[in-house]
Amino acid sequence: MEIFDTEMLLETFIFVVIELIMFFYQLIYYLSRPQEKQRLYYLILLLILIVYNITGGLFPDPNINIPIVTQNSIAYGSGFLMASYFPYYFYKGFELETLRFHAIYGVLLFFLLPFLIFFVIVYSFNHNLDYVVRNGVVIPFFYSIVILWEILRGIRIKYNDWNEDSFVEVIAVYGAVLPWAAMPAIAYFDLGQRVEVLCSNSGLIIITFMFLNKSVTTARSEYQLLLELSMYGDKASVFEENSLNYNLTTREIEIVHLLREGNKYQTIADKLFITESTVKKHVSNIYEKTGSCNRVELIHKLEQRLI
């Protein structure tokens, strides 16, 4: 079913509306907590997906006063841009260091370059969409398999100390990647807008649920943290004020509070459902931000009023 006398299907329109609502909700949340860089990467991902759904849903349409060749180039270009950003999102958002080459250089060579050659240069001359699709998506198709494997490898390396919660997160993250690996094949066999939009959006739904769950968990942790800090009297407000002055994130404040209680790294990891290596990385960042060398100096700085 098409809507508003356009080429856009109802399913695509519904996804666009839902994603616009999610985008503005997440944008407001991010503006209130700009230190959460992962949410920023997610917002960029969501914005590109919205553009992809709109252009893919509307183009090509002879009723739109834009040359068909340009419409097709824009529609396919948004898809290539989305596929190119996906490895970067996992590299920065989930700190999968093994994806660095692919996120920065690989996508330029094996995603964006084939698009430029076939869908921009060749297509502008021969106007044969079938030809450029069948030739322009071959390299991206095989490279998407490589990316799929590299993301799996990066996840396995990062989560080498799995517990139940991190294992669920790993499966969810990897599940978000799988649908996009099929996108070149969908374009090659021209399976249509319905299959394309369902496939391209299903991965985002997984990521969105992860973000919502994380937001709820973070909000509960912050509330619990405030309740526990209130027991420290005046030191609580000083602690909170200093934490903000040192630009500590919500997660880092949680970890400092647990450190102050005398918990070991593994105990902190168990309480926060993260790995011990992640705790150590957070502690290292905390020490760097506060200029502290050890736990005692850190607590002393955060509980002492800054002059």
C-alpha positions in Angstrom: 0.0 0.0 0.0 1.5 3.4 -1.1 0.7 6.6 0.7 0.2 10.3 -0.3 0.4 9.3 -4.0 4.1 8.5 -3.7 6.2 5.4 -4.1 6.6 5.1 -0.4 5.0 2.0 1.2 3.0 2.2 4.4 5.5 0.0 6.2 8.3 2.5 5.3 6.2 5.5 6.4 5.5 3.8 9.8 9.2 3.1 10.4 10.0 6.7 9.5 7.5 8.1 11.9 8.6 5.8 14.7 12.3 6.6 14.1 11.6 10.4 14.0 10.0 10.1 17.4 12.9 8.0 18.8 15.4 10.5 17.3 13.9 13.5 19.0 13.5 11.7 22.3 17.1 10.5 22.2 18.3 13.9 21.0 16.7 15.6 24.1 18.2 12.9 26.3 21.7 13.4 24.7 21.5 17.2 25.0 20.9 16.8 28.8 23.9 14.4 29.0 26.4 15.4 26.3 29.1 13.2 27.9 27.4 10.1 26.6 29.2 9.8 23.3 27.7 6.4 22.5 24.3 8.0 22.3 25.7 10.6 19.9 26.9 7.9 17.6 23.5 6.3 17.8 21.8 9.5 16.9 23.9 9.8 13.8 23.1 6.2 12.9 19.4 6.9 13.4 19.4 10.1 11.3 21.2 8.3 8.4 18.6 5.5 8.6 15.7 8.0 8.5 17.2 9.6 5.4 17.8 6.2 3.9 14.1 5.2 4.5 12.8 8.5 3.1 14.9 8.5 -0.1 14.5 4.8 -0.6 10.8 5.1 -0.1 10.2 8.1 -2.3 12.7 7.6 -5.1 12.5 7.0 -8.0 9.3 8.8 -8.7 8.7 10.5 -12.1 6.3 13.0 -10.4 9.2 14.5 -8.4 11.0 17.3 -10.2 14.4 15.7 -10.0 16.1 13.6 -12.8 15.5 9.9 -12.3 19.2 9.3 -12.5 19.8 11.7 -9.7 17.0 10.2 -7.6 18.4 6.7 -8.0 21.9 7.9 -7.1 20.6 9.6 -4.0 18.6 6.6 -2.9 21.4 4.1 -3.4 23.9 6.6 -1.9 22.0 6.8 1.4 22.1 3.0 1.5 25.9 2.9 0.9 26.3 5.7 3.5 24.4 3.7 6.0 26.4 0.6 5.4 29.6 2.6 5.6 28.7 4.2 8.9 27.6 0.9 10.5 31.2 -0.4 11.2 32.2 3.0 12.5 29.3 3.0 14.8 30.4 -0.3 16.3 34.0 0.8 16.4 33.3 4.0 18.3 30.0 3.3 20.1 31.0 -0.2 21.4 34.7 0.4 21.4 35.6 -2.5 19.1 39.2 -1.6 18.4 39.7 -4.4 15.9 37.3 -2.5 13.5 39.5 0.6 13.3 40.8 -0.1 9.8 37.5 -1.1 8.4 35.6 1.8 10.0 38.1 4.4 8.7 39.6 3.0 5.6 37.9 -0.2 4.6 34.5 1.3 4.0 36.0 4.1 1.8 37.6 1.5 -0.4 35.0 -1.2 -0.6 31.7 0.6 0.0 32.0 4.3 -1.0 34.5 3.9 -3.9 32.3 1.3 -5.7 29.3 3.6 -5.2 31.2 6.6 -6.7 32.5 4.6 -9.7 29.3 2.8 -10.6 26.3 4.7 -9.2 27.7 8.2 -9.9 30.2 8.1 -12.7 29.1 5.1 -14.8 25.4 5.6 -14.2 25.6 9.2 -15.3 26.8 8.1 -18.7 24.9 4.8 -19.5 21.7 5.4 -17.5 21.5 1.7 -17.1 20.5 1.1 -13.4 20.4 -2.7 -13.8 24.0 -2.7 -15.0 25.4 -0.5 -12.2 23.5 -2.5 -9.6 24.7 -5.8 -10.7 28.3 -4.6 -10.9 28.4 -2.0 -8.2 27.2 -4.2 -5.3 29.5 -7.2 -5.9 32.5 -5.9 -4.0 30.3 -4.5 -1.1 28.5 -7.8 -0.9 31.7 -9.8 -0.3 33.1 -7.0 1.9 29.9 -7.1 4.1 30.8 -10.7 4.9 34.3 -9.6 5.9 32.8 -6.9 8.1 30.4 -9.4 9.6 33.2 -11.6 10.6 35.4 -8.8 11.9 32.6 -7.5 14.1 32.1 -11.0 15.5 35.8 -11.2 16.2 35.8 -7.8 17.8 33.0 -8.8 20.1 34.6 -12.0 21.1 37.9 -10.1 21.9 36.2 -7.4 23.9 33.8 -9.8 25.8 36.4 -12.5 26.5 35.2 -12.5 30.1 31.5 -13.2 29.5 28.9 -13.2 32.2 25.2 -13.7 31.6 24.4 -10.1 30.9 27.3 -9.3 28.7 26.6 -12.5 26.8 23.1 -11.3 26.0 24.5 -7.9 25.0 27.0 -9.6 22.6 24.2 -11.6 21.0 22.0 -8.5 20.6 24.8 -6.4 19.0 25.7 -9.2 16.6 22.1 -9.7 15.8 21.9 -6.0 14.8 24.6 -6.6 12.3 23.2 -9.6 10.5 20.3 -7.9 8.6 22.6 -5.3 7.0 24.9 -8.0 5.7 22.1 -9.0 3.4 21.5 -5.5 2.0 23.9 -5.8 -1.1 22.2 -9.1 -2.0 18.7 -7.5 -1.7 19.8 -4.7 -4.0 21.4 -7.2 -6.5 18.3 -9.4 -6.7 15.9 -6.4 -6.6 13.7 -7.9 -3.9 11.7 -4.7 -3.5 11.1 -1.9 -1.0 9.1 -4.0 1.5 11.9 -6.6 2.0 14.5 -3.9 2.0 12.9 -1.7 4.7 12.1 -4.6 7.0 15.6 -5.9 6.7 17.3 -2.6 7.1 15.2 -1.5 10.2 15.2 -4.8 12.1 18.8 -4.4 13.2 18.1 -0.9 14.5 15.2 -2.2 16.6 17.6 -4.4 18.4 19.9 -1.5 19.1 17.0 0.7 20.1 15.8 -1.8 22.7 19.3 -2.0 24.0 19.5 1.8 24.4 16.1 1.9 26.1 17.1 -0.8 28.5 20.3 0.9 29.2 18.6 4.3 29.8 16.2 2.7 32.3 19.0 0.9 34.1 21.1 4.1 34.2 18.2 6.1 35.5 17.6 3.6 38.3 21.3 3.5 39.1 21.4 7.3 39.3 18.4 7.3 41.7 19.9 4.6 43.9 23.2 6.4 43.9 21.5 9.7 45.0 19.8 7.8 47.8 23.0 6.2 49.0 25.0 9.4 48.7 22.4 11.2 50.9 23.6 9.0 53.8 26.9 10.8 53.7 25.4 14.2 54.6 27.3 17.3 53.5 30.0 15.2 51.9 27.4 13.9 49.4 26.8 17.3 47.9 30.6 18.0 47.8 31.1 14.6 46.2 28.5 15.2 43.6 29.7 18.7 42.9 33.3 17.6 42.5 32.3 14.7 40.3 30.6 17.2 37.9 33.6 19.5 38.1 35.9 16.7 37.0 33.4 15.8 34.2 32.9 12.3 35.4 30.2 10.3 33.6 27.3 8.6 35.4 29.0 5.2 35.1 32.3 6.6 36.5 30.4 8.1 39.4 28.9 4.7 40.1 32.3 3.1 40.1 33.8 5.8 42.3 31.0 5.3 44.8 31.7 1.5 44.9 35.4 2.2 45.2 34.7 4.4 48.2 32.8 1.5 49.8 36.0 -0.6 49.5 34.8 -2.9 46.7 37.3 -4.7 44.6 37.3 -4.5 40.8 35.7 -7.9 40.3 33.0 -7.1 42.8 32.2 -3.8 41.1 32.1 -5.6 37.8 29.6 -8.1 39.2 27.4 -5.4 40.7 27.3 -3.3 37.4 27.1 -6.4 35.1 30.2 -5.5 33.2 33.6 -7.1 32.9 36.6 -6.4 35.2 38.6 -5.1 32.3 35.9 -2.5 31.7 36.0 -1.5 35.3 39.8 -1.1 35.1 39.4 1.1 32.0 36.9 3.3 33.7 39.1 3.6 36.8 42.0 4.6 34.6 39.9 7.3 32.9 38.8 8.5 36.4 42.4 8.8 37.6 43.3 10.7 34.5 40.4 13.2 34.8 41.0 13.8 38.5 44.8 13.7 38.4 44.8 10.9 41.1 47.3 8.1 41.5 45.4 5.8 43.7 42.0 5.1 45.4 42.8 7.0 48.6 43.9 10.2 46.7 40.8 9.9 44.5 38.3 9.7 47.3 40.1 12.5 49.2 39.9 14.8 46.2 36.2 14.1 45.6 35.2 14.6 49.2 37.2 17.8 49.7 35.8 21.2 48.7 37.6 22.8 45.7 38.8 26.3 46.4 
